[in-house]
Amino acid sequence: MTDGLLQFFAIQRNIFGLCPCCTGLFRLSDCKVYLRTKPQRDWMDALEATEDSLDRMKTRIDETEGDRREKAREAGRRTALAAIKKIDPIFAPRRLNADDAKVLFHPVDYVVFCGMKETAIKEIVFLDRETTNSDRRRLQNSIEKVIESGQYEWLTIRVKDDGTIVEE
């Protein structure tokens, strides 16, 4: 009897059909056979409904958690920027990112590569303190004139692993 029952189910697994509604392929063993009325719900149907409900709740919780994390992240950024403005008298008032700045001190205090920490550099800012020293002021003026007149160029020099220098 047991062998006959197992053989019956094995044969059903090898019989395929084509759904007339969606034209999908299915196994006969996967079919749910109904009489004229839908069968009564059993424990398996209740379990599947509970699992679906839990999945929907988990999805809603994940979405809510993501929204709350993003709001908290934005609030943290605003708080951090407010704190930075209190302690940063150089970059924050000028809306420059301190991470984009490189310290030189001579001939200017900072070179700020605006956008370097994001995707691409949008502009380069030479940032120097106001000075009463006539030599430093003269140097600042000469840098300003060179930039305004366009008397500068871009030159790339590479130092190879063997120590040789190549100009591109």
C-alpha positions in Angstrom: 0.0 0.0 0.0 2.8 2.5 1.0 4.7 1.8 -2.3 1.6 2.3 -4.3 0.9 5.7 -2.6 4.4 6.9 -3.1 4.3 5.8 -6.7 1.0 7.7 -7.2 2.6 10.9 -5.9 5.8 10.4 -7.9 3.7 10.1 -11.1 1.7 13.2 -10.2 5.0 15.1 -9.9 5.9 14.1 -13.5 2.7 15.3 -15.0 2.8 18.9 -16.1 0.0 21.3 -17.2 -0.3 24.7 -18.8 -2.5 27.3 -16.9 -5.2 28.7 -19.2 -5.1 32.0 -17.3 -1.4 32.9 -17.1 0.0 30.3 -19.5 2.4 29.2 -16.7 3.7 25.7 -16.4 2.7 23.7 -13.3 3.0 20.2 -11.8 -0.1 18.2 -11.2 1.2 17.6 -7.7 1.2 21.4 -7.0 -2.5 21.8 -8.0 -5.2 22.6 -5.4 -8.2 20.6 -6.5 -11.6 22.1 -5.5 -15.1 20.9 -5.7 -17.8 23.5 -6.5 -17.1 25.4 -3.3 -13.8 26.6 -1.9 -12.4 24.2 0.7 -12.5 25.2 4.4 -9.5 27.0 5.8 -7.2 24.6 7.6 -4.2 25.2 9.9 -1.8 25.5 6.8 -3.9 28.4 5.4 -3.9 30.1 8.8 -0.1 29.7 9.1 0.4 31.1 5.6 -1.9 34.1 6.3 0.0 34.8 9.6 3.4 34.6 7.8 2.1 37.1 5.1 0.8 39.4 7.8 4.2 39.3 9.6 6.1 39.9 6.4 3.9 43.0 5.8 4.5 44.3 9.3 8.2 43.7 9.0 8.3 45.7 5.8 6.4 48.6 7.4 8.8 48.5 10.4 11.8 48.5 8.1 10.5 51.5 6.2 9.7 53.4 9.4 13.1 52.6 10.8 14.8 53.8 7.6 12.8 57.0 7.7 13.6 57.6 11.3 17.3 56.9 10.8 17.5 59.4 7.9 15.7 62.0 10.0 18.1 61.4 12.9 21.1 61.5 10.5 19.9 64.9 9.2 19.3 66.3 12.7 22.8 65.1 13.7 24.3 66.8 10.7 22.5 70.1 11.5 23.7 69.9 15.1 27.3 69.1 14.1 27.3 72.0 11.6 26.0 74.4 14.3 28.7 73.2 16.7 31.4 73.6 14.0 30.2 77.2 13.3 30.8 78.0 16.9 34.4 76.7 16.9 35.4 77.4 13.3 35.9 81.1 12.6 37.6 80.5 9.3 35.8 78.0 7.0 32.2 77.8 8.3 31.3 81.5 8.0 32.5 81.4 4.4 30.5 78.2 3.7 33.6 76.2 3.0 34.2 72.6 4.0 37.3 72.4 6.2 37.9 68.9 4.8 38.5 70.4 1.4 41.2 72.7 2.7 45.0 72.2 2.6 47.3 74.2 4.8 50.2 76.0 3.2 50.9 79.0 5.5 53.2 80.5 2.8 52.5 82.2 0.4 48.8 81.8 1.5 47.4 80.2 4.6 45.0 77.7 2.9 44.1 76.4 -0.5 40.5 75.1 -0.5 39.5 72.7 -3.2 35.7 73.2 -3.0 33.9 69.9 -3.7 36.9 67.6 -3.2 35.2 65.5 -0.6 32.1 65.2 -2.7 32.4 64.2 -6.4 34.4 66.9 -8.2 36.2 70.1 -7.5 34.1 73.1 -8.5 36.5 75.9 -7.6 39.8 76.6 -5.9 39.9 79.2 -3.2 43.1 80.8 -1.9 42.4 81.8 1.7 44.8 84.1 3.6 44.4 86.2 6.7 44.3 90.0 6.5 47.8 91.3 7.3 49.5 94.6 8.2 52.8 93.2 7.0 53.7 95.1 3.8 55.7 92.2 2.4 52.9 89.6 2.9 50.4 92.1 1.5 52.5 92.7 -1.6 52.7 88.9 -2.0 48.9 88.6 -1.7 48.4 91.3 -4.3 50.8 89.7 -6.7 48.9 86.3 -6.4 45.6 88.2 -7.0 47.0 89.9 -10.1 48.4 86.6 -11.6 45.0 85.0 -11.2 43.0 87.9 -12.6 45.3 88.2 -15.6 45.2 84.5 -16.3 49.0 84.1 -16.1 49.0 80.6 -14.7 49.1 77.1 -16.2 48.5 73.5 -15.2 51.5 71.2 -15.3 51.6 67.6 -14.2 54.9 66.1 -13.1 55.0 62.4 -12.1 57.7 60.7 -10.0 57.9 57.0 -11.1 58.8 54.1 -8.8 62.4 54.1 -10.0 62.7 57.8 -9.1 62.7 59.3 -12.5 60.6 62.4 -13.1 58.3 62.7 -16.1 56.5 65.9 -17.2 53.2 65.4 -18.9 
